[in-house]
Amino acid sequence: MSNSTAIVTCLALLLYAAFVGRVGSARVKYNILAPATTGHPAFERAFRIQVNTGEQLIIFLPSLWLFSIYIAPLWACAIGLVWIAGRIFYAIGYSRDPRQRTLGFGIGFLANAVLLFGSLIASAWQLLHGGI
């Protein structure tokens, strides 16, 4: 079990919780009553940031842990921190102008790809070389 991987997991979940909080605040500020998901553009951007981050977390969290187990906790954490930075850049860019989300999205996407495919390759390698 890796303490550093657990810390990165908690940081990612705290970031997501902050995005959830931003959506709640925007609902109040712009008077968007649940279950509505449209209204003021600033609310819609906050909502899309939260939803997209949730979608990315589904890939990120298991990939982070598998990478930590099959390759190295330190590398998993470093790539995980890059993913978190990418999500922050994504949120900042998207909040300003949805067309500015590309860099942050790309950083997060690449970090997820490294974690996922690195885990797949390393686990397959171990299986083919005598692992169970």
Secondary structure, DSSP 8 states (H G I E B T S, - for coil): --HHHHHHHHHHHHHHHHHHHHHHHHHHHTT--TT---SSHHHHHHHHHHHHHHHHHHHHHHHHHHHHHHT-HHHHHHHHHHHHHHHHHHHHHHHH-GGG-HHHHHHHHHHHHHHHHHHHHHHHHHHHTT--
